[in-house]
Amino acid sequence: MFSRSAARVFKGPAASGVLGARRAMATAPQKVPMSRHEPNKFINYQRIADNLEIVRKRLDRPLTLSEKVLYGHLDNAAEQDIQRGVSYLQLRPDRVVCQDATAQMALLQFMSAGIPEVAVPSSVHCDHLILGESGAAEDLARAKEVNKEVYDFLSSTCAKYNLGFWGPGSGIIHQIVIENYAFPGALIIGTDSHTPNAGGLGAAAVGVGGADAVDVMSGIPWELKCPKAIGVKLTGSMNGWTSPKDIILEVAGILTVKGGTGAIVEYFGPGVDSVSATGMGTVCNMGAEIGATTSIFPFTESMHRYLVSTGRPEVAEASKQFAKNLHADEGAKYDEVVEVNLSELEPRINGPFTPDLMTPMKKFKETAREKSWPQDISACLIGSCTNSSYEDMTRAASLAKEAVAAGLKVKSDFIITPGSEQIRATTERDGLLSIFRDAGGTILANACGPCIGQWARHDVQKGERNTIVTSYNRNFTGRNDGNPATHGFVASPEIVTALAFGGSTDFNPVTDTLTTPSGKPFKFSPPNGTELPARGFDTGLNTYQAPPADRSSITIQVSPDSQRLQLLNPFKPWNGKDIEEVPILIKVKGKCTTDHISMAGPWLKYRGHLDNISNNMLIGATNSENGEANKVRNQVTGEFDTVPGTARYYKAHDIPWIVIGDENYGEGSSREHAAMSVRFLGGAAVIVKSFARIHETNLKKQGLLPLTFHNPKDYDRISSEDKLSILGLKDLTPGKPLTLRVTKPSGEKLDITVDHTFNENQITWFRAGSALNEIAKSKK
């Protein structure tokens, strides 16, 4: 499928005068290709300019950068209602990107809609299904063999429906996007929660579920609740050990995992100019961990340099001409402002078990001792989509090189994941990967690997308490290795690399010394690195498959006996009645992320098979009745069983059921399987204190009722053995609450008010049985 080609090397002069261009007229350049891979698809800055002219007249106020990008992509700027936090915007994104685990279900849904080809430039990226175990070559070869059926399906489906296909080994979706597709002012949606990485190039890039991607690929406007705007003002400049990762670790500590919900986080201020484009990408990537719709930076010199260095000088110049619309207007107002002084910012380390538990590195030793966190660090892992830029790798390598020269070797397992084939080839050529190997490191394939739980770990047993430190973005319980006793911490790649040599939570590489084999004290110098390779980027192996000009003869086969892929049947439409006297499948206690609802790791292989993947539904959630995971009482038989097993019993007996949840339910990944499995196994509603944005939308898309307690304390009035009714569905109306009637085992009845965020269009999804059903109906 793929062939080795002569490696391309991109080089270019540093940009000049970009900042001065802010005062220039925002002219709209003509006929600039969106990417090298789509020479006949062009950046439409004129549409943004035209829309903003209309919006400015209507709103008569200064606009933030995120407003400019979103409103510039409105489907109907003249008539669209625009109120932050209230309106539902109808938008026309420039691009759809899908990773291989979520692409399977997205493409299966797209196929069932009966549309001949995608309506916007779209691509699929094979990055999630590669298990990290032995090393790059062995792991990649095994993945191609084990996942051949899925890769063949994705490859042929992309070819059939006119999508680009990046095969296994090409790299992680977000790194590929920023290297090839992102551009300042773009609106991108992606079926992965860390799609906001492209904000490092000034794009509004939003993580969505597969059903949202299907809408856009089908030519339907994409719906998004008009986000609020959180401004993060950066002052000063970074120095010494401080890195861009520390910016988002600090912001996460301030805003928490749900502080950005319903908002776009927009960075501004004089400190912005000291951050590289890839450093900005790191900040935006991990913005997903605070619940933000996306994060974005204004156009800067570093973005221009990066575009030129990655072979896109024409995009760089077009952005420079349009720079006035790639910054917030003077006097633009934010709903909330956070300020971070980069000159005073010091290294941070966040965790365990949540990415917003922030500890300054200088206090980590004493905090770890106070909390009795495991002292020995069993593994240190760098790379991933969040931190594998050339700048990241050179700064980490500078530390490893210095330590090796002093005779030191790593004390913890040291694992390096290049973010893309381009990064791998370039860092291999420039000797960086050799430095890591000399230190005792293992280089994994260009893939997500341990970051998403694709890690065949053999050094600790499940249940064994241990500490790992990564430069990844997420550290929920069991996230990286499936072990709930692993204490996962997140830090910059520089701090992680240095800790690999220290091997202990007692070691602070900024201030402490190690002892060399000769008995001499050794102290790390502050890391140093290079923003972009002086010799240009080496693109390495060609792993891209363009769709063929003639697609008429391509057929797609899915075996009915396949355990990896399954064609979809439409969900049944609403029966026109209220939901009455149904059981609670589980009342969830505490944090319930999409990892708890639909685990990744070994379950990734079933992402294209709805029946099989549903066997992991809610198996990680804690049952409030007994404090255990994956053990719930069947309210008909009285027996305890697994959560999926009990749900299947109810489904077989035609009994709908409801899930009760806690705060920020469904935070984390964009995976729509966490909603589809609930629908597939007979769920009717999910009622919680509050939702994470993507998961709430995914539930609506699948014809479910995501509801919230009007009074969060009402969560405590419900017990697992209660029967529930949802009344008022015949009059389901935007803004009108519903009544949850609780029937106790004694016969006592309680009426509780529950709220919803359905608009008129979303109500049609519920009535049709799913958004996909509504699409299929509209295309007939």
BAZAKE-813122 format. One line per field, with one value per residue (C-alpha): residue in one letter; x, y, z. Coordinates in Angstrom, 3 decimals. Layout:
BEGIN
r (a_...)
xx (X_...)
yy (Y_...)
zz (Z_...)
! end
This chain:
BEGIN
r (m_f_s_r_s_a_a_r_v_f_k_g_p_a_a_s_g_v_l_g_a_r_r_a_m_a_t_a_p_q_k_v_p_m_s_r_h_e_p_n_k_f_i_n_y_q_r_i_a_d_n_l_e_i_v_r_k_r_l_d_r_p_l_t_l_s_e_k_v_l_y_g_h_l_d_n_a_a_e_q_d_i_q_r_g_v_s_y_l_q_l_r_p_d_r_v_v_c_q_d_a_t_a_q_m_a_l_l_q_f_m_s_a_g_i_p_e_v_a_v_p_s_s_v_h_c_d_h_l_i_l_g_e_s_g_a_a_e_d_l_a_r_a_k_e_v_n_k_e_v_y_d_f_l_s_s_t_c_a_k_y_n_l_g_f_w_g_p_g_s_g_i_i_h_q_i_v_i_e_n_y_a_f_p_g_a_l_i_i_g_t_d_s_h_t_p_n_a_g_g_l_g_a_a_a_v_g_v_g_g_a_d_a_v_d_v_m_s_g_i_p_w_e_l_k_c_p_k_a_i_g_v_k_l_t_g_s_m_n_g_w_t_s_p_k_d_i_i_l_e_v_a_g_i_l_t_v_k_g_g_t_g_a_i_v_e_y_f_g_p_g_v_d_s_v_s_a_t_g_m_g_t_v_c_n_m_g_a_e_i_g_a_t_t_s_i_f_p_f_t_e_s_m_h_r_y_l_v_s_t_g_r_p_e_v_a_e_a_s_k_q_f_a_k_n_l_h_a_d_e_g_a_k_y_d_e_v_v_e_v_n_l_s_e_l_e_p_r_i_n_g_p_f_t_p_d_l_m_t_p_m_k_k_f_k_e_t_a_r_e_k_s_w_p_q_d_i_s_a_c_l_i_g_s_c_t_n_s_s_y_e_d_m_t_r_a_a_s_l_a_k_e_a_v_a_a_g_l_k_v_k_s_d_f_i_i_t_p_g_s_e_q_i_r_a_t_t_e_r_d_g_l_l_s_i_f_r_d_a_g_g_t_i_l_a_n_a_c_g_p_c_i_g_q_w_a_r_h_d_v_q_k_g_e_r_n_t_i_v_t_s_y_n_r_n_f_t_g_r_n_d_g_n_p_a_t_h_g_f_v_a_s_p_e_i_v_t_a_l_a_f_g_g_s_t_d_f_n_p_v_t_d_t_l_t_t_p_s_g_k_p_f_k_f_s_p_p_n_g_t_e_l_p_a_r_g_f_d_t_g_l_n_t_y_q_a_p_p_a_d_r_s_s_i_t_i_q_v_s_p_d_s_q_r_l_q_l_l_n_p_f_k_p_w_n_g_k_d_i_e_e_v_p_i_l_i_k_v_k_g_k_c_t_t_d_h_i_s_m_a_g_p_w_l_k_y_r_g_h_l_d_n_i_s_n_n_m_l_i_g_a_t_n_s_e_n_g_e_a_n_k_v_r_n_q_v_t_g_e_f_d_t_v_p_g_t_a_r_y_y_k_a_h_d_i_p_w_i_v_i_g_d_e_n_y_g_e_g_s_s_r_e_h_a_a_m_s_v_r_f_l_g_g_a_a_v_i_v_k_s_f_a_r_i_h_e_t_n_l_k_k_q_g_l_l_p_l_t_f_h_n_p_k_d_y_d_r_i_s_s_e_d_k_l_s_i_l_g_l_k_d_l_t_p_g_k_p_l_t_l_r_v_t_k_p_s_g_e_k_l_d_i_t_v_d_h_t_f_n_e_n_q_i_t_w_f_r_a_g_s_a_l_n_e_i_a_k_s_k_k)
xx (0.000_2.809_6.182_9.481_10.112_13.023_12.829_11.861_13.638_11.876_13.963_13.152_14.227_12.983_9.884_10.203_7.716_4.860_4.121_4.076_1.505_-1.017_-1.558_-1.859_-5.148_-6.615_-6.582_-7.769_-5.112_-6.331_-5.818_-3.589_-3.805_-4.892_-2.115_0.434_-1.852_-4.875_-3.570_-7.106_-8.600_-7.969_-7.905_-11.002_-9.910_-12.393_-15.316_-13.957_-13.516_-17.020_-18.666_-16.803_-17.904_-21.517_-20.968_-19.166_-22.099_-24.528_-22.641_-20.935_-18.183_-14.570_-14.158_-11.855_-9.693_-11.809_-14.939_-13.306_-12.470_-15.842_-18.045_-15.923_-17.121_-20.833_-23.190_-25.454_-23.753_-26.644_-29.284_-27.341_-28.238_-24.969_-24.953_-22.031_-23.089_-26.631_-26.877_-26.197_-23.941_-24.280_-20.720_-18.885_-15.534_-12.610_-11.602_-12.437_-9.710_-10.236_-7.941_-8.229_-10.020_-12.860_-12.748_-14.113_-17.444_-17.530_-17.050_-19.547_-22.066_-21.119_-21.549_-25.040_-26.056_-25.776_-23.608_-21.093_-18.152_-17.149_-18.195_-15.071_-11.382_-11.076_-8.443_-7.922_-4.789_-3.605_-2.138_-4.264_-3.999_-0.228_0.721_3.941_6.016_9.337_10.356_9.368_10.114_8.682_5.619_4.742_5.126_2.908_0.274_0.092_-0.493_-2.964_-4.958_-4.819_-8.592_-9.176_-6.408_-7.683_-11.209_-10.057_-7.806_-10.500_-13.226_-11.049_-10.306_-14.008_-15.287_-12.410_-10.534_-6.781_-5.333_-2.237_-1.141_0.345_3.752_2.931_2.476_-0.095_-3.043_-2.399_1.258_0.360_-2.312_-0.014_2.717_0.448_-3.072_-3.498_-3.272_-4.012_-7.745_-8.801_-11.813_-11.049_-13.043_-11.471_-12.715_-10.225_-10.373_-6.846_-7.634_-7.086_-3.341_-3.731_-4.366_-0.592_-0.943_-3.841_-6.585_-9.812_-9.590_-12.320_-12.626_-15.978_-17.710_-17.944_-21.551_-20.502_-17.815_-20.436_-22.568_-19.734_-18.560_-22.177_-22.307_-24.480_-23.511_-21.835_-23.654_-21.774_-23.100_-21.610_-18.618_-17.743_-14.244_-11.603_-8.555_-5.142_-2.780_0.871_3.495_7.261_9.238_10.256_13.762_15.828_13.836_10.441_8.722_5.380_4.096_4.364_1.970_-0.876_-0.003_-0.371_-3.622_-5.037_-4.255_-6.105_-9.166_-9.491_-10.768_-14.103_-13.177_-13.008_-16.279_-18.341_-15.511_-12.627_-9.366_-7.600_-4.003_-2.874_-0.393_3.286_4.430_2.835_5.665_8.226_6.485_7.207_4.386_4.891_5.030_1.678_0.438_1.415_-0.575_-3.648_-3.439_-3.668_-6.373_-8.707_-7.955_-9.711_-12.838_-12.299_-14.050_-10.649_-7.670_-6.063_-3.101_-2.854_-0.672_3.002_6.464_6.933_3.882_5.269_8.631_7.005_4.859_7.916_9.998_7.306_7.143_4.204_5.681_2.610_0.367_2.754_2.581_-1.203_-1.566_0.757_-1.442_-4.557_-2.950_-5.374_-8.116_-5.813_-5.597_-8.175_-9.440_-8.173_-10.661_-12.141_-13.833_-13.404_-15.789_-12.861_-9.167_-6.259_-2.757_0.487_3.866_6.245_9.280_8.143_6.722_8.668_8.387_5.204_4.193_0.510_-1.161_-1.751_-5.057_-6.159_-4.380_-5.384_-3.703_-0.758_2.394_5.398_8.460_10.229_7.505_7.072_9.426_7.688_4.208_4.952_6.126_3.103_0.722_2.676_2.979_5.329_8.855_10.607_9.763_9.278_8.998_9.521_7.899_8.311_6.864_3.238_1.088_1.550_5.327_7.327_8.268_11.814_12.210_10.980_13.322_16.404_15.825_15.325_18.329_20.543_19.916_20.378_23.611_25.007_24.119_25.565_28.792_29.073_28.745_25.110_22.421_18.694_17.366_13.774_12.499_12.884_10.495_10.418_7.511_8.146_4.974_5.331_7.465_8.795_9.903_11.357_13.325_14.603_15.612_17.238_19.224_20.310_21.474_18.847_17.402_20.930_21.445_18.301_19.392_22.829_21.094_19.191_15.988_13.617_12.203_8.609_6.698_5.280_1.951_-0.076_1.157_1.254_-0.425_-3.771_-3.125_-1.487_1.374_2.240_3.905_5.737_7.645_4.738_1.718_-1.816_-2.630_1.011_1.533_4.103_4.865_5.318_6.003_5.099_5.052_1.582_-1.678_-3.899_-3.351_-6.696_-6.705_-5.406_-5.080_-1.577_-1.168_-4.569_-3.281_-5.455_-2.554_-0.200_0.300_0.647_2.175_2.426_5.347_7.473_9.687_12.717_11.614_10.594_13.959_15.895_13.715_14.572_18.157_17.102_14.596_12.854_10.189_12.806_14.914_14.470_16.624_16.496_18.345_19.612_22.698_23.293_26.408_28.327_29.958_33.272_31.735_31.585_28.504_26.554_24.015_22.022_22.478_19.226_18.009_18.696_17.243_16.445_13.014_13.415_16.039_18.813_18.968_15.199_12.724_13.259_9.828_11.097_8.980_5.966_2.975_0.252_-2.371_-4.232_-7.718_-7.653_-9.119_-11.453_-13.196_-16.071_-14.634_-13.724_-15.815_-15.918_-16.522_-17.319_-17.577_-20.650_-18.359_-15.823_-14.978_-13.437_-16.008_-19.793_-22.199_-24.656_-28.408_-30.421_-31.584_-35.338_-37.082_-38.752_-42.069_-43.884_-44.331_-42.884_-40.373_-42.112_-41.023_-37.651_-34.674_-31.400_-28.610_-25.985_-25.738_-22.170_-20.164_-17.415_-15.306_-16.591_-14.563_-15.008_-12.234_-14.556_-17.503_-15.706_-12.115_-9.335_-6.211_-7.055_-10.621_-9.442_-9.532_-13.340_-13.928_-15.446_-17.758_-20.541_-21.740_-18.272_-17.173_-20.378_-19.022_-16.864_-19.674_-19.239_-17.047_-14.708_-17.402_-17.831_-21.257_-22.544_-24.457_-21.390_-18.343_-17.253_-16.644_-18.502_-20.820_-24.445_-27.689_-30.202_-33.392_-35.532_-33.692_-31.969_-28.670_-25.388_-23.742_-21.440_-22.757_-22.910_-24.367_-27.163_-27.839_-28.070_-30.600_-32.766_-32.455_-33.444_-36.546_-37.360_-36.729_-35.216_-32.831_-31.184_-27.713_-27.276_-23.949_-21.931_-20.057_-18.405_-19.667_-17.938_-14.828_-11.858_-11.890_-14.249_-15.036_-18.704_-18.670_-19.281_-22.661_-23.356_-22.912_-25.405_-27.929_-27.143_-27.691_-31.048_-30.298_-32.869_-31.278_-28.205_-28.985_-26.071_-24.991_-23.074_-21.684_-18.481_-19.273_-18.362_-20.030_-23.287_-23.397_-22.537_-25.457_-27.836_-26.527_-27.413_-30.997_-30.438_-31.618_-28.689_-30.306_-28.948_-30.361_-31.722_-30.607_-27.404_-28.301_-31.140_-28.481_-28.423_-32.206_-31.946_-31.029_-30.037_-33.242_-35.566_-37.704_-37.592_-40.011_-39.235_-42.366_-43.066_-41.324_-44.320_-43.792_-39.975_-39.073_-35.810_-35.364_-38.335_-37.377_-38.665_-39.934_-38.088_-40.502_-38.739_-40.654_-39.144_-39.408_-41.956_-44.162_-43.344_-42.993_-40.724_-40.806_-37.453_-36.815_-34.236_-32.858_-31.689_-29.867_-31.697_-32.421_-35.082_-32.716_-31.426_-34.988_-35.442_-32.491_-34.210_-37.501_-35.842_-33.848_-30.474_-28.906_-27.838_-31.444_-32.365_-29.531_-30.585_-34.195_-33.188_-31.099_-33.980)
yy (0.000_2.394_2.860_4.366_7.624_9.981_11.885_15.506_18.137_21.406_24.486_28.146_31.564_32.953_35.110_38.854_41.566_39.336_41.353_44.515_42.916_43.139_46.748_45.921_45.528_42.027_41.277_37.827_36.046_34.105_30.453_29.225_25.395_24.104_21.499_19.804_16.776_18.683_21.093_21.761_22.686_26.284_28.334_30.520_33.625_35.624_33.820_34.757_38.395_38.589_36.979_39.207_42.320_41.233_40.211_43.439_45.497_43.344_43.146_46.546_45.583_44.368_40.634_38.129_35.951_32.861_34.822_35.904_32.336_30.874_33.668_33.739_30.186_30.782_29.154_32.215_35.201_37.565_35.580_33.533_34.350_35.101_35.048_33.565_30.568_30.643_30.380_27.299_28.260_26.653_26.420_25.294_23.747_23.646_20.075_16.828_14.586_11.157_8.790_5.094_4.003_6.514_6.569_3.045_3.961_7.367_5.805_3.025_5.746_7.745_4.665_4.080_7.638_6.736_9.696_9.153_11.196_13.543_17.162_18.702_17.722_14.806_12.319_9.215_8.632_5.232_5.935_4.312_0.603_0.140_-1.535_-0.323_-3.219_-4.178_-1.213_0.613_-1.967_-5.002_-3.177_-1.681_-5.002_-6.735_-3.994_-4.270_-7.995_-7.931_-4.976_-5.831_-6.194_-2.767_-1.041_-2.540_-1.384_2.164_2.315_1.136_3.255_6.351_5.578_4.994_8.159_10.523_10.829_10.967_7.972_8.058_4.499_2.897_4.358_7.799_9.258_10.664_12.493_15.810_15.960_15.118_17.827_20.575_19.483_19.289_20.647_23.305_26.961_30.217_30.952_27.426_25.697_21.995_19.267_15.965_12.748_12.984_15.194_16.551_17.987_21.480_20.845_22.727_25.895_26.146_27.328_29.647_27.225_26.699_22.914_21.130_17.543_15.951_12.610_10.634_11.665_15.329_14.372_12.549_15.719_17.763_15.044_14.846_18.561_19.510_22.544_21.660_22.772_24.181_26.037_29.505_29.310_31.766_33.234_32.751_34.919_33.860_36.810_35.838_38.303_38.009_35.223_31.678_30.878_28.059_24.906_26.431_25.133_25.629_22.524_24.416_27.058_24.590_22.708_26.028_26.921_23.456_23.954_27.276_26.372_22.643_19.855_21.544_25.225_25.567_23.791_25.685_28.110_28.661_29.501_32.243_33.234_36.814_39.324_40.119_36.728_34.965_36.034_34.096_30.747_28.590_27.369_23.790_25.006_26.677_23.369_21.698_24.267_23.944_20.138_19.798_22.452_19.509_18.543_21.639_20.893_23.724_23.609_24.440_26.734_29.136_31.504_34.594_34.621_35.132_35.078_31.528_30.312_31.870_30.196_26.823_26.997_27.823_25.105_22.468_23.285_25.712_29.141_30.157_29.488_31.470_34.470_34.224_34.225_37.207_39.163_38.216_38.837_41.552_38.956_36.507_38.554_39.780_43.306_45.931_46.199_42.725_41.479_38.043_36.331_35.524_36.431_34.515_35.982_34.004_35.705_33.505_35.137_33.893_30.536_27.510_23.827_22.084_18.450_17.468_14.373_11.687_10.438_13.848_16.404_19.437_18.531_20.900_20.824_23.123_20.969_22.569_21.225_17.814_15.949_17.059_16.692_13.158_12.208_13.807_11.987_8.694_8.506_5.691_7.126_5.071_6.134_2.957_4.567_7.927_8.458_11.361_12.172_11.640_14.175_16.666_16.908_15.423_18.485_19.045_21.673_19.231_16.500_18.733_20.108_16.638_15.303_18.074_16.740_13.102_13.889_15.748_12.916_10.212_12.208_12.148_8.364_8.174_5.827_6.066_4.476_4.270_2.704_5.479_5.365_7.766_8.065_10.203_12.038_11.519_9.916_13.387_13.904_10.374_10.752_14.211_13.354_10.127_12.023_14.663_12.104_12.816_9.307_7.905_10.044_8.599_5.048_5.680_6.734_3.442_4.591_2.588_4.172_3.171_3.460_6.760_6.250_7.024_3.957_4.242_7.654_5.954_2.673_0.866_-0.310_-3.956_-3.378_-6.274_-4.647_-4.298_-6.406_-5.075_-3.669_-2.935_0.646_2.510_5.941_6.905_10.375_11.286_14.278_13.182_15.040_12.753_10.685_9.281_6.130_3.203_5.415_4.449_0.822_-0.405_-0.572_1.448_1.532_3.339_6.929_8.864_12.351_14.792_17.164_18.686_16.335_18.037_17.282_13.742_13.045_14.321_12.300_9.168_9.613_10.488_7.625_9.052_11.564_12.893_14.231_17.791_18.155_21.940_22.064_18.604_16.624_12.993_10.921_9.667_6.180_7.891_9.370_12.945_15.126_15.893_18.652_19.167_22.390_24.020_22.377_23.996_23.223_24.377_25.503_24.146_21.927_23.907_21.329_21.330_18.545_15.082_13.638_10.038_7.229_8.083_6.631_8.764_7.331_9.875_8.936_7.720_9.786_6.945_5.476_3.746_0.217_0.237_-2.085_-2.362_-5.713_-6.330_-9.992_-10.841_-13.065_-10.327_-9.655_-6.272_-4.645_-4.649_-2.839_-0.637_-0.952_2.209_2.790_2.758_6.143_7.501_5.773_8.986_8.155_9.183_6.854_5.184_3.070_1.923_0.697_2.423_0.394_2.079_5.119_6.218_7.605_10.159_10.782_9.041_9.807_8.267_5.888_4.644_4.421_2.842_1.858_2.063_-0.138_-3.724_-2.681_-0.498_-3.493_-3.527_0.127_-0.870_-3.518_-1.991_-5.244_-6.277_-2.851_-2.644_-5.395_-2.728_-0.255_1.420_-1.388_1.199_3.234_2.961_1.745_3.923_0.960_-1.122_0.998_-1.547_-1.345_-3.522_-5.077_-3.952_-5.437_-6.659_-5.020_-7.801_-10.890_-9.334_-10.897_-9.034_-9.119_-7.014_-3.697_-4.853_-8.214_-6.554_-4.123_-7.031_-8.748_-5.621_-5.260_-8.900_-8.303_-4.991_-2.954_0.511_1.747_4.919_5.898_8.336_10.205_12.798_15.980_16.540_13.165_11.973_14.157_13.072_11.459_12.273_8.572_8.265_4.573_5.807_7.009_4.430_1.473_2.978_3.340_-0.069_-1.880_-0.244_2.912_5.692_8.534_9.640_11.974_13.717_16.764_18.116_16.932_17.353_19.048_16.377_13.534_15.423_16.061_12.437_11.245_13.554_12.356_8.758_9.554_9.505_12.000_13.709_15.457_17.354_17.780_21.311_20.994_18.909_17.801_15.741_13.211_12.177_11.597_8.728_5.141_2.317_0.340_3.232_3.161_6.269_7.977_10.924_12.963_15.695_14.221_14.855_18.563_18.486_22.110_24.086_25.554_23.747_21.372_17.814_16.000_12.994_10.959_8.710_5.723_4.274_0.534_1.576_3.133_6.694_9.059_12.098_14.591_16.111_18.817_17.923_20.265_19.702_21.713_20.424_22.958_22.480_20.695_18.339_17.451_16.061_13.717_12.400_11.865_10.223_7.870_9.425_12.261_9.718_8.636_12.265_12.674_9.539_10.765_14.175_12.608_10.493)
zz (0.000_0.862_-0.740_0.283_-1.513_-1.585_1.664_1.273_3.304_4.001_4.622_4.482_5.682_8.942_8.616_8.922_9.581_10.691_13.803_11.798_9.551_12.379_11.384_7.699_5.880_6.263_2.569_1.526_-0.572_-3.575_-4.544_-1.740_-1.459_1.943_1.886_-0.349_-0.438_-1.762_-4.414_-5.698_-2.295_-1.274_1.917_1.990_3.859_1.777_3.421_6.861_5.813_4.305_7.331_9.760_7.904_8.467_12.087_13.005_11.768_13.743_17.035_16.921_19.360_19.324_18.682_20.320_18.079_18.725_17.782_14.537_13.579_14.576_13.239_10.103_9.447_10.073_7.612_7.624_9.239_8.480_10.381_12.924_16.534_18.367_22.161_24.063_26.104_24.705_20.925_18.858_15.970_12.549_11.218_8.092_9.127_6.705_7.505_9.294_10.737_12.309_14.162_13.357_16.536_16.163_12.345_12.147_13.698_11.988_8.566_9.288_10.104_7.006_4.807_6.156_5.205_1.502_0.428_-2.442_-1.086_1.713_1.300_2.890_2.919_5.337_6.428_8.591_10.675_11.943_15.357_18.107_17.354_17.742_21.025_22.613_23.917_22.323_20.201_17.045_14.355_16.156_17.448_14.071_12.255_14.793_14.569_10.783_11.087_13.978_12.623_8.918_8.629_10.147_8.198_4.937_5.758_6.547_3.491_1.083_2.672_2.441_-1.190_-1.923_-0.288_-1.189_2.114_2.618_4.465_6.678_7.296_10.408_11.218_9.834_13.301_15.677_14.138_15.891_14.892_11.283_11.286_12.546_10.102_7.067_7.431_10.125_9.178_11.027_11.072_10.135_11.694_12.069_13.769_14.734_16.306_19.148_22.208_21.671_18.237_19.778_19.297_15.996_17.999_18.008_14.416_15.174_14.166_16.080_16.240_18.169_19.361_18.494_18.361_15.142_14.531_14.383_11.875_9.800_9.716_8.267_5.885_4.690_3.898_6.880_8.977_12.239_15.354_18.347_21.362_21.112_23.461_26.130_25.962_28.635_28.111_29.382_29.376_29.114_30.258_30.570_28.893_29.763_30.901_32.341_33.064_32.302_29.174_27.389_29.182_32.455_31.115_30.701_33.883_35.691_33.908_34.639_38.297_38.240_36.151_37.091_34.841_34.240_34.447_30.670_29.907_27.362_26.604_24.246_25.983_24.088_24.839_24.379_25.730_25.194_26.485_23.520_21.226_23.284_22.728_19.685_17.446_18.610_22.206_21.632_20.259_23.548_25.511_23.280_23.209_26.956_27.098_26.563_30.178_31.504_29.484_27.006_23.641_22.207_22.801_20.385_19.959_17.717_14.613_15.473_13.963_15.246_13.309_10.139_10.744_11.352_8.217_6.110_7.764_7.093_3.377_3.347_2.550_0.545_3.560_5.735_3.417_3.054_6.828_7.078_4.662_6.653_10.055_11.122_11.425_13.190_16.410_18.877_18.330_20.722_23.575_23.060_26.221_27.803_30.204_32.475_32.428_33.923_33.954_33.915_34.253_32.272_33.851_37.257_36.144_37.402_36.445_37.536_37.884_37.899_39.304_40.265_38.806_37.523_35.316_37.371_40.674_40.271_42.407_41.852_41.211_44.143_46.469_44.835_47.183_50.374_48.853_47.653_51.127_52.803_50.471_50.635_46.870_45.746_45.917_43.244_39.701_37.688_34.263_32.566_29.180_26.760_23.360_22.299_20.487_23.315_23.476_20.633_18.638_17.455_20.163_22.840_21.665_21.458_24.961_26.420_24.501_25.860_29.377_28.422_26.590_29.589_31.975_29.720_29.338_33.128_33.120_34.238_32.976_33.550_36.758_35.534_32.339_29.769_26.815_23.870_21.404_18.292_17.299_13.572_10.905_10.092_13.695_13.865_10.645_11.546_15.114_13.902_11.285_13.785_16.368_19.042_19.152_19.458_22.549_24.113_23.254_24.777_27.984_28.087_26.430_24.211_21.063_20.317_17.059_15.795_17.517_20.629_22.515_26.319_26.260_25.519_27.324_24.401_26.576_27.159_30.486_32.171_35.051_37.513_38.316_38.203_41.619_42.429_43.590_41.516_40.109_36.474_35.065_31.490_29.172_28.024_28.533_30.595_33.730_34.831_36.951_34.883_31.825_30.703_31.747_32.953_36.528_38.933_41.431_39.037_40.145_36.897_36.873_33.966_33.444_30.684_28.633_30.177_33.737_32.777_31.149_34.149_36.543_34.580_35.787_39.333_39.569_42.630_43.631_46.081_43.216_41.964_38.832_39.047_42.386_43.386_42.470_41.542_42.150_39.104_38.968_39.835_42.970_41.754_42.207_39.044_38.565_35.393_33.484_32.359_29.142_25.802_22.416_18.930_17.796_14.240_12.570_10.906_8.097_7.602_8.293_6.836_5.993_6.114_4.688_2.559_4.396_2.811_0.450_-1.645_-2.858_-6.481_-9.298_-10.286_-7.252_-9.024_-8.896_-5.185_-3.042_0.728_2.358_6.021_6.974_9.067_11.152_11.858_15.491_14.629_12.335_12.288_9.985_11.839_12.104_12.801_16.361_16.859_16.860_19.979_20.631_21.449_25.128_28.467_30.104_33.029_35.980_34.631_36.702_37.405_35.787_37.959_40.163_39.568_42.457_41.863_38.761_35.658_32.537_29.115_30.172_32.912_30.486_27.520_28.283_25.701_25.895_24.925_24.018_21.143_18.834_19.066_18.201_14.859_16.384_18.448_19.985_21.164_22.394_24.437_26.672_28.330_28.989_32.387_33.733_35.271_37.016_40.783_41.905_44.768_46.196_47.044_46.199_43.589_39.866_37.363_39.948_39.952_41.182_38.614_39.867_38.391_39.645_42.661_41.588_41.109_37.684_35.524_34.244_30.586_31.629_33.568_30.714_28.269_30.567_30.586_26.813_26.228_28.350_26.632_29.809_29.264_31.949_33.214_34.465_37.348_37.496_39.357_38.340_34.925_33.745_30.573_30.760_28.698_25.286_22.413_21.912_20.960_21.906_25.460_24.194_21.477_23.841_26.290_23.453_21.953_25.268_25.865_27.833_27.702_29.658_31.604_34.502_36.240_38.201_35.168_31.826_29.881_26.558_24.012_25.874_26.309_22.547_21.780_23.929_22.081_18.713_19.600_20.565_24.333_26.932_28.716_31.682_34.677_38.156_38.537_42.133_42.265_45.798_44.322_43.314_46.979_47.050_44.579_45.475_43.157_43.830_42.876_39.723_37.555_35.184_32.897_32.304_29.769_26.720_24.473_25.091_24.947_24.241_24.399_27.866_29.415_32.275_32.565_35.630_37.035_39.131_41.631_42.968_46.135_46.978_49.633_46.956_48.009_45.036_44.661_41.800_40.861_38.262_35.615_32.958_29.408_26.745_23.648_20.927_18.233_15.847_18.534_19.542_16.021_16.699_19.808_18.023_15.010_17.246_16.406_14.433_11.808_11.315_10.737_8.190_6.333_6.259_4.889_2.103_0.746)
! end
